[in-house]
Amino acid sequence: MEEINATIDYAVRSDLAQAYFFNVVPQPGTPLYDLAMQENAAALEAQTLQEYNANRTWYAAAHGVDMRKVIKRAYFRFYFLAPRRWPRLFKMMPWRNFAEEFL
């Protein structure tokens, strides 16, 4: 969670107008996959390798963290608690896309 929160904090402090937050999906043949296998192989076996927006993720299964809540909180902090971004965001994003982002 420390690294996840550090990544969210970095995005919130940045000058970016947009950010997207996804679940980490360890892929076979990568160092992250090897680490995930060591940490909790059973949770990794249950992970869908193609689903970055899955409700049931490896990290959630391995560590008991509700990643949906973490991601929702990240979006809230990034977009709603940083009004300095709003003017650039409204200029560059069509309203339809903006609405879809928060459904």
C-alpha positions, -999 to +999 in steps of 0.1 A: +000+000+000+029+023+006+039+022-031+003+025-043-002+056-021+031+071-032+020+067-068-014+084-061+003+112-042+027+118-071-002+120-095-021+144-072+009+167-068+017+167-105+007+193-131-011+166-151-046+175-163-057+138-165-047+106-148-059+070-150-056+045-122-057+008-129-051-025-110-017-040-114-018-073-133+014-093-129+022-108-163+042-141-167+078-136-174+081-103-155+098-096-122+065-085-108+049-118-117+078-136-099+073-114-068+035-120-068+041-157-071+064-156-040+040-134-020+008-153-028+007-179-055-030-189-049-041-153-053-021-150-085-037-182-099-071-166-095-061-134-113-075-128-148-043-117-166-061-094-191-084-076-168-071-043-155-104-032-142-114-064-125-132-063-092-112-093-080-075-086-084-043-103-073-034-075-049-068-075-033-068-113-029-032-114-016-034-084+008-071-080+016-072-045+001-104-033-017-087-019-048-120-004-061-121+019-030-084+027-035-090+037-071-121+056-064-103+076-037-074+082-061-098+097-087-116+118-061-083+132-048-069+138-083-099+154-099-121+169-072-096+179-045-073+197-070-094+225-086-063+240-102-067+212-128-103+219-137-097+247-163-073+227-184-094+195-179-126+212-192-108+227-222-093+194-233-119+168-225-153+165-242-182+166-217-194+132-227-160+116-219-159+136-186-192+122-175-182+086-185-151+089-164-172+092-132-200+067-138 
